[in-house]
Structure formats: C-alpha cells, structure tokens
C-alpha cells in the first residue's frame, strides 16, 4: 500500500505542473507594458500600418494625438526600449477636444471623427467634425453637424457615406435626436435623415440586407433603413440592457450579432452573453455560454481564426473597482470560452483594444494608465505561419483577384477583416468575411471578392491566409472598392485628379494594372485608357 501511495503521489506531482503551467501555445503571451504619452481612449488601425490614438486628460493633462508604429514593439520576451518606440505627434487642431467622439473609416482610408467634448459642468458635446488622413498624417476640419455630440456612434454605409447618431447636445446636455449623414462626394454638409432619441454610443452594424441594426445598449433592438429613414423593431434582449459592453458581428457569417457582458445602467456587470440571427424568419435573442468573469468597460476583438477575444473591463460597479485581468476567447464553433494569459495593467474605463496586421492585439489606455501592452494570441505559437507572397493592393466588388501564398497545411482559409476604430467598448467597423476555403499548400489561386458593399462597406481591409491549425499569415492590407472605369485614385469620382494620374503614367506599361491608369487591362497606359476616362469624366462611382 505504501509503495502504491508513493507511486500515486509521484504521478500526481508529474502531472500537476503540466496541467497548471501556462504555455504560449495554449494561453498566448504578453509583452511588458510600455509607456505612452497619452491615455489611449480612441484607437484606430490605419491603412498605413500605424495606429492612431487620441484623447484628452484622464491622467495626462492636455489634448493629444499620436501615431504608434507596431513594428517598434518587439515580440514577447525581447526587451523594449521606451526611447525606441515609433511614436509620431499628430495633435488634434486647436479649439477641439476629441474626447468621447464617434469615428469610422471612409472608403479612402481617412477616419471621420464626429463630436467630442465642448465643456463640463454642464456636460455638452461639440458639433465639430474632422478627417484624419493617414497618408499626410494631418487633421482637416469638415462641416459642423447641426448640433453637438458627446458619445455619438458613426457607421460607414455601403455607399461610402457616414451616418452619425445620438450623443449629448451642445445646448442643454440632452440627447441629440438628429440622425445625420455626411456624403464624401457631395457638398461638405450634413443631411438630416430623421430624428429619434436613443441612448448614447448606440451599437450599430451594417447587415447584408443593407439595413443598419441597432443592437443596444438598451433592450429594444431595431433596424434602420437609411434610404427611407424607417425604424423597424426586431426583438428585446434577454438581459435588460447592456451598457458599456461590446457588440460584434459573430463569425463566420454576417447575420449574427453577439452582445457580451455589460450592465443595465445600474446594478452589477454580467457575465452573460447573447446572440441574435437576423437571417431567421423571426429573429430572437438567445443565450450562449457565459464568460468566466462578469465584465463592463471591456473590449472585444475579432481574430483572424474567427474567434472573439475579450479583454479588460471591471467586475464591480459603484464600489471599489475590480479589474478583470484575464482575457477570454470565444469559439463560435464550440460555443465555449477559454481563459488566456493575464495582462499586467488594469484596463477598464477608457481602454481600447484592436487587431494588428501581424496578428497581435494592442490593449492600451484606461483612466490614469498612459501605457499599452501587446498580446500574441496562442495561434502565433503553433507552428510556421502561412505566407502571402503577392496580393493586389485593390480588389473590386463582384470580381476575383489573384493571391499567391504558401502554407505548411493543405487546408487554408482566406479571410478579410476590416480595419478597426474603437472607443468606450464600441467598435462598429470590424467585420470578418471568409472569402475562400483552399485545399492546397500554396500557389496562385483566384479568390472571389465580396459580391457587394452590403457585405463589406468600401474601404481598407486586412487579408489573412489562415491554416488548418488556425495560424494566420501576416496580413496584406488592401482596399475594397467598386469597379469604376476612370477612377484611378479610387476616391469615388472620375475627375481632374484621375486625369492627372493617367497623364503622369501615359505611354508606360502599367505595373499595377487598373490602379495606375491601365483602364482596359492591356498592360499599357495609352489613348484607349484616356478615351475611357474621358467617357466617364464627372461621374460618381459610389
């Protein structure tokens, strides 16, 4: 008996360290926290490959805007020199406090930022709106909205125009009922579509039908048709409102929406999660597996493998703050949550999280936390990554494009993920599209682009090849656009700028085809291309 007991103890001691120890392939790995010159309240992954962060106060006095180069953040385990961070100062224009604004990407990659803070005591929103151009790295003011907005939400429509709604106004601090639309190709003005008082920072998604689905934060969810300014009730959520919580389009389809945690506006946060399928005959919210921790003020990031990563937040409301330091990842296939390696810094109110093209995830900010840390998900430790050897910079709705890749597995997926912009748990732009399933280890294959802009609004996306084990390649950043002969610079119009671009390449062989002026695809920029442009001169492609 003693010999058996000794053997059992030895066996348990041999097993326990293996089951308790964290390994990067199971739980991922974090870099050490690194200092930032601001609180990253607003973060956007630009098509230039840099991250735009902007904010004011909340631990760092003043108004700030900075660009961070992800390439300056080394892999976990490699010492980071704070003086070597790739940071560029891009301060917001004087007279504007962008805190608590709404933002979304335009088709040309510019970020449209609406509203912000006008003043405190009483709290008022500003009517100002700006564009940030990732190419020039400059801010530009556009037309003011009709009224102020503090905590509004922007959503980019399938036609490239931008809708903004809700937020506190600039007169008495009440909710702004105006639903306004800005047209990138029209006069620099906002058009009033409708009026409806809805909670601030509403959760908005472009659905494959072209309708806008509002999934919260209050219990009554509904659709909005921008063409007719019509609201249609859908269903009430199970949990009585989910404030300060993420809402995501749940991979692999675009018809399912998932609400994660949050709180009712009073009381304590919940760990509950619910999903609705808008493709059902009678859509209803249904519960799925609870998270391991109750959360509010957290972030949700869709990963290239089709899972949903939840980061940060707090589990106590109205008392001593209780930061949730352990991320969780949701697998839509198994409908289960898995806890991952914890981060080091509390990331609660005013934190942001977003996916980088290299497959890592930035988690930054929170009140009085001028720092960031970067997570390498488990898939980055599960073997060699697929490699994208060549991919076009521009793809067109309804067309196919050539992709050359190599992989160590036979089964691979081609995935598009839209660039993210996030604040206050709200990230309405991110969406996951599976374009193709491949059955080879590489070569040149033809991949269908999204059929239309309802599936994927025009703009910039990250293209990944993901292997059988869920390991993604590094992304190729590409622009998805409507095909419009003559629109060489892809700004949605055929105009003098396109003519200038064509003439600058006239007589040359077009190395990148249509994007450089070879409008008929014959390999040369010549009189036939000029004739095509002139025949379409002055038209709008959106």
C-alpha positions as semicolon CSV with decimal commas, in nm:
position;residue;x (nm);y (nm);z (nm)
1;X;0,000;0,000;0,000
2;X;0,282;0,242;0,087
3;X;0,450;0,170;-0,244
4;X;0,124;0,236;-0,428
5;X;0,071;0,561;-0,237
6;X;0,424;0,677;-0,319
7;X;0,369;0,595;-0,685
8;X;0,037;0,786;-0,686
9;X;0,193;1,096;-0,527
10;X;0,480;1,089;-0,775
11;X;0,238;1,053;-1,064
12;X;0,029;1,346;-0,944
13;X;0,335;1,565;-0,897
14;X;0,441;1,483;-1,250
15;X;0,101;1,570;-1,392
16;X;0,005;1,881;-1,196
17;X;0,278;2,116;-1,323
18;X;0,183;2,030;-1,680
19;X;-0,186;2,099;-1,627
20;X;-0,135;2,419;-1,430
21;X;0,151;2,580;-1,617
22;X;0,070;2,834;-1,882
23;X;0,226;2,788;-2,223
24;X;0,212;3,043;-2,506
25;X;0,061;2,785;-2,743
26;X;-0,231;2,743;-2,502
27;X;-0,269;3,086;-2,344
28;X;-0,078;3,336;-2,559
29;X;0,182;3,578;-2,428
30;X;0,203;3,948;-2,341
31;X;0,479;4,200;-2,385
32;X;0,575;4,403;-2,084
33;X;0,372;4,724;-2,056
34;X;0,529;5,021;-2,232
35;X;0,471;5,393;-2,168
36;X;0,258;5,609;-2,395
37;X;0,235;5,991;-2,399
38;X;-0,146;5,981;-2,365
39;X;-0,441;5,779;-2,241
40;X;-0,544;5,575;-2,546
41;X;-0,918;5,649;-2,522
42;X;-0,961;5,640;-2,902
43;X;-0,760;5,399;-3,120
44;X;-0,777;5,327;-3,493
45;X;-0,576;5,084;-3,709
46;X;-0,484;5,293;-4,013
47;X;-0,423;5,150;-4,363
48;X;-0,072;5,297;-4,342
49;X;0,005;5,028;-4,082
50;X;0,020;5,275;-3,792
51;X;-0,220;5,310;-3,500
52;X;-0,382;5,649;-3,441
53;X;-0,453;5,727;-3,075
54;X;-0,611;6,049;-2,947
55;X;-0,760;6,177;-2,621
56;X;-0,757;6,446;-2,355
57;X;-0,695;6,440;-1,979
58;X;-0,797;6,135;-1,772
59;X;-0,447;6,107;-1,634
60;X;-0,236;6,301;-1,885
61;X;-0,316;6,676;-1,892
62;X;-0,388;6,833;-2,229
63;X;-0,524;6,720;-2,565
64;X;-0,319;6,462;-2,753
65;X;-0,289;6,273;-3,079
66;X;-0,013;6,022;-3,154
67;X;0,072;5,758;-3,412
68;X;0,227;5,431;-3,295
69;X;0,426;5,208;-3,531
70;X;0,358;4,841;-3,439
71;X;0,694;4,741;-3,586
72;X;0,863;4,922;-3,297
73;X;0,707;4,682;-3,043
74;X;0,920;4,365;-3,023
75;X;0,790;4,016;-2,960
76;X;0,728;3,896;-2,603
77;X;1,047;3,822;-2,416
78;X;1,251;4,081;-2,607
79;X;1,337;4,388;-2,402
80;X;1,162;4,703;-2,520
81;X;1,348;5,033;-2,514
82;X;1,091;5,306;-2,434
83;X;1,309;5,553;-2,621
84;X;1,283;5,341;-2,935
85;X;0,904;5,345;-2,957
86;X;0,786;5,451;-3,301
87;X;0,574;5,749;-3,198
88;X;0,473;6,050;-3,410
89;X;0,294;6,351;-3,264
90;X;-0,026;6,440;-3,456
91;X;-0,208;6,677;-3,218
92;X;-0,577;6,747;-3,283
93;X;-0,647;7,101;-3,407
94;X;-0,665;7,380;-3,150
95;X;-1,008;7,453;-3,009
96;X;-1,133;7,094;-3,035
97;X;-1,146;6,834;-2,759
98;X;-1,197;6,497;-2,932
99;X;-1,271;6,307;-2,611
100;X;-1,578;6,086;-2,634
101;X;-1,626;6,139;-3,009
102;X;-1,752;5,886;-3,262
103;X;-1,543;5,765;-3,558
104;X;-1,545;5,540;-3,862
105;X;-1,333;5,490;-4,173
106;X;-1,416;5,636;-4,514
107;X;-1,357;5,433;-4,832
108;X;-1,028;5,620;-4,895
109;X;-0,890;5,522;-4,553
110;X;-0,949;5,857;-4,385
111;X;-1,101;5,847;-4,037
112;X;-1,409;6,065;-3,988
113;X;-1,436;6,183;-3,626
114;X;-1,763;6,343;-3,514
115;X;-1,826;6,537;-3,197
116;X;-1,633;6,528;-2,872
117;X;-1,639;6,734;-2,554
118;X;-1,741;7,100;-2,563
119;X;-1,740;7,160;-2,187
120;X;-1,801;7,008;-1,847
121;X;-2,045;7,124;-1,577
122;X;-2,280;7,104;-1,753
123;X;-2,153;6,837;-1,987
124;X;-2,202;6,938;-2,352
125;X;-2,096;6,784;-2,681
126;X;-1,933;6,972;-2,967
127;X;-2,079;6,990;-3,320
128;X;-1,733;6,981;-3,481
129;X;-1,621;6,704;-3,717
130;X;-1,278;6,626;-3,862
131;X;-1,100;6,391;-4,101
132;X;-0,762;6,233;-4,028
133;X;-0,571;6,148;-4,347
134;X;-0,334;5,851;-4,292
135;X;-0,123;5,947;-4,595
136;X;-0,046;6,307;-4,497
137;X;-0,094;6,236;-4,124
138;X;-0,292;6,559;-4,096
139;X;-0,626;6,660;-3,949
140;X;-0,877;6,858;-4,159
141;X;-1,197;7,017;-4,035
142;X;-1,517;6,943;-4,226
143;X;-1,864;7,094;-4,186
144;X;-2,008;7,111;-3,836
145;X;-2,305;6,893;-3,754
146;X;-2,637;7,058;-3,673
147;X;-2,583;7,003;-3,301
148;X;-2,327;6,883;-3,053
149;X;-2,250;6,516;-2,991
150;X;-2,077;6,365;-2,686
151;X;-2,078;5,982;-2,703
152;X;-2,213;5,950;-3,061
153;X;-2,166;5,649;-3,287
154;X;-2,056;5,666;-3,651
155;X;-2,119;5,393;-3,906
156;X;-1,996;5,388;-4,267
157;X;-2,273;5,289;-4,506
158;X;-2,240;5,059;-4,809
159;X;-2,242;5,363;-5,039
160;X;-1,944;5,515;-4,853
161;X;-2,141;5,785;-4,677
162;X;-2,129;5,812;-4,298
163;X;-2,419;5,804;-4,056
164;X;-2,391;5,951;-3,706
165;X;-2,646;5,942;-3,429
166;X;-2,703;6,012;-3,059
167;X;-2,466;6,185;-2,817
168;X;-2,527;6,474;-2,578
169;X;-2,600;6,807;-2,748
170;X;-2,435;7,150;-2,714
171;X;-2,736;7,338;-2,573
172;X;-2,870;7,170;-2,261
173;X;-2,678;6,842;-2,243
174;X;-2,975;6,633;-2,355
175;X;-2,956;6,354;-2,610
176;X;-2,922;6,477;-2,968
177;X;-3,212;6,322;-3,166
178;X;-3,073;6,414;-3,511
179;X;-2,968;6,128;-3,737
180;X;-2,730;6,292;-3,983
181;X;-2,544;6,169;-4,290
182;X;-2,225;6,307;-4,442
183;X;-2,157;6,248;-4,812
184;X;-1,790;6,215;-4,905
185;X;-1,871;6,310;-5,267
186;X;-2,134;6,574;-5,203
187;X;-2,120;6,924;-5,061
188;X;-1,934;6,943;-4,731
189;X;-2,253;6,934;-4,528
190;X;-2,454;6,706;-4,304
191;X;-2,803;6,597;-4,414
192;X;-3,075;6,536;-4,156
193;X;-3,237;6,197;-4,226
194;X;-3,455;6,150;-3,921
195;X;-3,494;6,231;-3,553
196;X;-3,507;5,968;-3,280
197;X;-3,386;5,985;-2,921
198;X;-3,173;5,681;-2,849
199;X;-2,909;5,611;-2,583
200;X;-2,560;5,741;-2,639
201;X;-2,292;5,527;-2,802
202;X;-2,553;5,303;-2,970
203;X;-2,430;4,974;-3,113
204;X;-2,470;4,983;-3,493
205;X;-2,393;4,721;-3,759
206;X;-2,429;4,718;-4,139
207;X;-2,619;4,400;-4,223
208;X;-2,608;4,204;-4,553
209;X;-2,954;4,346;-4,628
210;X;-2,809;4,698;-4,629
211;X;-3,009;4,787;-4,318
212;X;-2,844;4,921;-4,002
213;X;-2,908;4,701;-3,700
214;X;-2,903;4,872;-3,360
215;X;-2,826;4,607;-3,101
216;X;-2,830;4,827;-2,791
217;X;-2,732;4,937;-2,542
218;X;-3,099;4,945;-2,429
219;X;-3,307;4,625;-2,450
220;X;-3,516;4,712;-2,759
221;X;-3,320;4,632;-3,074
222;X;-3,424;4,752;-3,419
223;X;-3,322;4,817;-3,778
224;X;-3,288;5,149;-3,959
225;X;-3,322;5,191;-4,335
226;X;-3,116;5,496;-4,441
227;X;-3,295;5,510;-4,778
228;X;-3,639;5,559;-4,625
229;X;-3,547;5,672;-4,270
230;X;-3,760;5,387;-4,138
231;X;-3,715;5,217;-3,799
232;X;-3,844;4,862;-3,751
233;X;-3,847;4,689;-3,409
234;X;-3,675;4,350;-3,405
235;X;-3,659;4,190;-3,059
236;X;-3,581;4,273;-2,698
237;X;-3,260;4,143;-2,544
238;X;-3,273;3,880;-2,269
239;X;-3,061;4,083;-2,031
240;X;-3,219;4,419;-1,952
241;X;-2,979;4,646;-2,139
242;X;-2,606;4,608;-2,196
243;X;-2,430;4,938;-2,139
244;X;-2,050;4,973;-2,165
245;X;-2,024;4,642;-2,348
246;X;-1,909;4,525;-2,692
247;X;-2,140;4,419;-2,973
248;X;-1,983;4,219;-3,258
249;X;-2,083;4,055;-3,584
250;X;-2,018;3,693;-3,490
251;X;-1,802;3,497;-3,740
252;X;-1,823;3,325;-3,973
253;X;-2,147;3,483;-4,102
254;X;-2,252;3,848;-4,108
255;X;-2,610;3,788;-3,993
256;X;-2,540;3,704;-3,628
257;X;-2,477;3,971;-3,365
258;X;-2,334;3,892;-3,021
259;X;-2,366;4,110;-2,709
260;X;-2,103;4,044;-2,443
261;X;-2,143;4,132;-2,076
262;X;-2,215;4,491;-1,972
263;X;-2,470;4,619;-1,722
264;X;-2,825;4,750;-1,729
265;X;-2,734;5,110;-1,649
266;X;-2,748;5,032;-1,277
267;X;-2,653;4,731;-1,072
268;X;-2,365;4,496;-1,133
269;X;-2,199;4,376;-1,455
270;X;-2,297;4,041;-1,600
271;X;-2,101;3,751;-1,744
272;X;-2,394;3,658;-1,968
273;X;-2,374;3,664;-2,347
274;X;-2,649;3,651;-2,608
275;X;-2,673;3,615;-2,985
276;X;-2,936;3,700;-3,247
277;X;-2,954;3,567;-3,604
278;X;-3,102;3,832;-3,832
279;X;-3,138;3,573;-4,110
280;X;-3,401;3,383;-3,909
281;X;-3,767;3,415;-4,003
282;X;-3,841;3,568;-3,662
283;X;-3,511;3,683;-3,509
284;X;-3,487;3,642;-3,133
285;X;-3,205;3,684;-2,885
286;X;-3,076;3,356;-2,740
287;X;-2,824;3,296;-2,466
288;X;-2,491;3,128;-2,524
289;X;-2,215;3,028;-2,282
290;X;-2,135;3,282;-2,010
291;X;-1,789;3,430;-1,979
292;X;-1,584;3,314;-1,681
293;X;-1,593;3,670;-1,541
294;X;-1,857;3,941;-1,527
295;X;-1,737;4,249;-1,716
296;X;-1,819;4,605;-1,814
297;X;-1,592;4,861;-1,991
298;X;-1,419;4,577;-2,180
299;X;-1,316;4,536;-2,544
300;X;-1,388;4,263;-2,799
301;X;-1,157;4,189;-3,093
302;X;-1,241;3,956;-3,381
303;X;-0,932;3,745;-3,459
304;X;-0,826;3,603;-3,799
305;X;-0,911;3,248;-3,687
306;X;-1,276;3,352;-3,644
307;X;-1,275;3,362;-3,263
308;X;-1,366;3,662;-3,047
309;X;-1,114;3,786;-2,790
310;X;-1,244;3,979;-2,488
311;X;-1,000;4,197;-2,295
312;X;-1,004;4,402;-1,975
313;X;-1,301;4,558;-1,804
314;X;-1,415;4,552;-1,443
315;X;-1,646;4,323;-1,248
316;X;-1,780;4,568;-0,989
317;X;-1,994;4,877;-1,047
318;X;-2,048;5,153;-0,795
319;X;-1,791;5,039;-0,540
320;X;-1,421;4,964;-0,528
321;X;-1,303;4,894;-0,884
322;X;-1,224;4,530;-0,950
323;X;-1,024;4,498;-1,270
324;X;-1,059;4,180;-1,475
325;X;-0,706;4,095;-1,582
326;X;-0,765;3,762;-1,756
327;X;-0,871;3,770;-2,124
328;X;-1,113;3,516;-2,264
329;X;-1,167;3,392;-2,616
330;X;-1,498;3,267;-2,758
331;X;-1,505;2,993;-3,020
332;X;-1,827;3,018;-3,228
333;X;-1,789;2,655;-3,338
334;X;-1,788;2,507;-2,987
335;X;-1,973;2,797;-2,820
336;X;-1,721;2,794;-2,535
337;X;-1,496;3,045;-2,359
338;X;-1,130;2,981;-2,279
339;X;-0,925;3,191;-2,038
340;X;-0,585;3,313;-2,159
341;X;-0,270;3,464;-2,010
342;X;-0,345;3,772;-1,795
343;X;-0,220;4,119;-1,877
344;X;-0,034;4,327;-1,617
345;X;-0,214;4,664;-1,610
346;X;-0,583;4,719;-1,523
347;X;-0,766;4,812;-1,845
348;X;-1,108;4,942;-1,751
349;X;-1,289;5,264;-1,845
350;X;-1,129;5,442;-2,143
351;X;-0,925;5,142;-2,255
352;X;-0,906;5,028;-2,619
353;X;-0,816;4,702;-2,792
354;X;-0,764;4,626;-3,162
355;X;-0,607;4,378;-3,403
356;X;-0,278;4,450;-3,578
357;X;-0,193;4,324;-3,930
358;X;0,076;4,096;-3,783
359;X;-0,192;3,909;-3,585
360;X;-0,110;4,063;-3,248
361;X;-0,356;4,266;-3,041
362;X;-0,295;4,605;-2,881
363;X;-0,454;4,672;-2,541
364;X;-0,397;5,026;-2,418
365;X;-0,530;5,310;-2,209
366;X;-0,775;5,324;-1,915
367;X;-0,802;5,619;-1,678
368;X;-0,462;5,711;-1,532
369;X;-0,293;5,439;-1,737
370;X;-0,072;5,606;-2,003
371;X;0,060;5,274;-2,131
372;X;-0,003;4,985;-2,362
373;X;0,077;4,615;-2,383
374;X;0,058;4,379;-2,678
375;X;-0,086;4,028;-2,681
376;X;0,037;3,748;-2,903
377;X;-0,257;3,503;-2,924
378;X;-0,192;3,130;-2,896
379;X;-0,207;3,085;-3,273
380;X;0,129;3,264;-3,305
381;X;0,299;2,977;-3,115
382;X;0,150;2,683;-3,303
383;X;0,396;2,639;-3,584
384;X;0,502;2,810;-3,907
385;X;0,273;3,079;-4,041
386;X;0,131;3,082;-4,393
387;X;0,293;3,342;-4,615
388;X;0,122;3,573;-4,862
389;X;0,375;3,610;-5,142
390;X;0,168;3,850;-5,352
391;X;-0,174;4,011;-5,340
392;X;-0,323;4,316;-5,510
393;X;-0,348;4,649;-5,332
394;X;-0,702;4,698;-5,463
395;X;-0,984;4,449;-5,513
396;X;-1,325;4,517;-5,666
397;X;-1,674;4,411;-5,564
398;X;-1,800;4,113;-5,763
399;X;-1,461;4,044;-5,923
400;X;-1,193;3,787;-5,846
401;X;-0,829;3,854;-5,768
402;X;-0,509;3,651;-5,778
403;X;-0,345;3,553;-5,449
404;X;-0,012;3,376;-5,426
405;X;0,057;3,205;-5,094
406;X;0,239;2,918;-4,927
407;X;0,142;2,713;-4,621
408;X;0,250;2,404;-4,429
409;X;-0,105;2,267;-4,423
410;X;-0,331;2,159;-4,708
411;X;-0,643;2,323;-4,568
412;X;-0,639;2,705;-4,558
413;X;-0,892;2,988;-4,541
414;X;-0,876;3,333;-4,699
415;X;-1,019;3,590;-4,462
416;X;-1,088;3,965;-4,482
417;X;-1,103;4,173;-4,161
418;X;-1,195;4,540;-4,177
419;X;-0,966;4,793;-4,011
420;X;-1,089;4,878;-3,661
421;X;-1,154;5,201;-3,479
422;X;-1,262;5,169;-3,117
423;X;-1,359;5,375;-2,813
424;X;-1,565;5,306;-2,500
425;X;-1,609;4,936;-2,593
426;X;-1,764;5,047;-2,926
427;X;-1,603;4,911;-3,244
428;X;-1,871;4,919;-3,512
429;X;-1,645;4,881;-3,816
430;X;-1,484;4,544;-3,752
431;X;-1,624;4,258;-3,958
432;X;-1,499;3,916;-4,065
433;X;-1,551;3,772;-4,414
434;X;-1,438;3,428;-4,524
435;X;-1,369;3,457;-4,897
436;X;-1,246;3,109;-4,983
437;X;-1,150;2,766;-4,847
438;X;-0,834;2,629;-5,010
439;X;-0,718;2,269;-5,043
440;X;-0,352;2,310;-5,130
441;X;-0,031;2,418;-4,963
442;X;0,019;2,713;-5,192
443;X;0,048;2,861;-5,536
444;X;-0,151;3,121;-5,722
445;X;-0,526;3,093;-5,679
446;X;-0,822;3,305;-5,781
447;X;-1,023;3,439;-5,488
448;X;-1,369;3,595;-5,518
449;X;-1,400;3,941;-5,365
450;X;-1,718;4,025;-5,169
451;X;-2,013;4,043;-5,405
452;X;-2,138;4,381;-5,291
453;X;-2,093;4,664;-5,044
454;X;-2,369;4,542;-4,811
455;X;-2,141;4,251;-4,724
456;X;-1,834;4,471;-4,686
457;X;-1,858;4,851;-4,699
458;X;-1,588;5,002;-4,924
459;X;-1,256;5,078;-4,760
460;X;-0,942;4,912;-4,629
461;X;-0,920;4,556;-4,503
462;X;-0,659;4,312;-4,377
463;X;-0,634;3,994;-4,587
464;X;-0,514;3,683;-4,400
465;X;-0,449;3,326;-4,503
466;X;-0,533;3,105;-4,204
467;X;-0,416;2,743;-4,197
468;X;-0,581;2,426;-4,065
469;X;-0,449;2,491;-3,715
470;X;-0,586;2,845;-3,702
471;X;-0,244;3,001;-3,761
472;X;-0,274;3,322;-3,966
473;X;-0,029;3,477;-4,208
474;X;0,072;3,835;-4,167
475;X;-0,194;4,043;-4,335
476;X;-0,181;4,209;-4,671
477;X;-0,356;4,546;-4,644
478;X;-0,584;4,607;-4,941
479;X;-0,860;4,837;-5,048
480;X;-1,205;4,708;-5,144
481;X;-1,376;4,937;-5,394
482;X;-1,649;4,948;-5,656
483;X;-1,513;4,900;-6,007
484;X;-1,548;5,230;-6,187
485;X;-1,353;5,284;-6,511
486;X;-1,164;5,608;-6,483
487;X;-1,146;5,633;-6,105
488;X;-0,771;5,580;-6,092
489;X;-0,713;5,717;-5,742
490;X;-1,024;5,540;-5,608
491;X;-1,175;5,844;-5,438
492;X;-1,520;5,765;-5,575
493;X;-1,514;6,027;-5,854
494;X;-1,375;6,046;-6,208
495;X;-1,225;6,392;-6,214
496;X;-0,915;6,602;-6,283
497;X;-0,709;6,415;-6,022
498;X;-0,762;6,092;-6,219
499;X;-0,674;6,263;-6,546
500;X;-0,352;6,392;-6,391
501;X;-0,268;6,042;-6,263
502;X;-0,325;5,890;-6,607
503;X;-0,120;6,153;-6,787
504;X;0,169;6,108;-6,542
505;X;0,188;5,740;-6,650
506;X;0,094;5,793;-7,014
507;X;0,298;5,577;-7,250
508;X;0,419;5,344;-6,975
509;X;0,348;4,980;-6,908
510;X;0,124;4,970;-6,601
511;X;0,291;4,757;-6,336
512;X;-0,015;4,752;-6,112
513;X;-0,285;4,746;-6,379
514;X;-0,603;4,941;-6,329
515;X;-0,489;5,136;-6,024
516;X;-0,216;5,307;-6,228
517;X;-0,424;5,403;-6,530
518;X;-0,439;5,085;-6,737
519;X;-0,814;5,104;-6,754
520;X;-0,865;4,845;-7,028
521;X;-0,618;4,595;-6,876
522;X;-0,398;4,561;-7,185
523;X;-0,078;4,641;-6,992
524;X;-0,026;4,989;-7,137
525;X;-0,142;5,337;-7,043
526;X;-0,237;5,479;-7,379
527;X;-0,506;5,657;-7,584
528;X;-0,767;5,386;-7,524
529;X;-0,735;5,442;-7,149
530;X;-0,761;5,818;-7,195
531;X;-1,076;5,769;-7,401
532;X;-1,229;5,552;-7,126
533;X;-1,155;5,813;-6,864
534;X;-1,296;6,098;-7,069
535;X;-1,611;5,900;-7,146
536;X;-1,675;5,865;-6,772
537;X;-1,548;6,207;-6,667
538;X;-1,752;6,371;-6,393
539;X;-1,941;6,064;-6,276
540;X;-1,964;5,943;-5,915
541;X;-1,872;5,580;-5,857
542;X;-2,018;5,540;-5,510
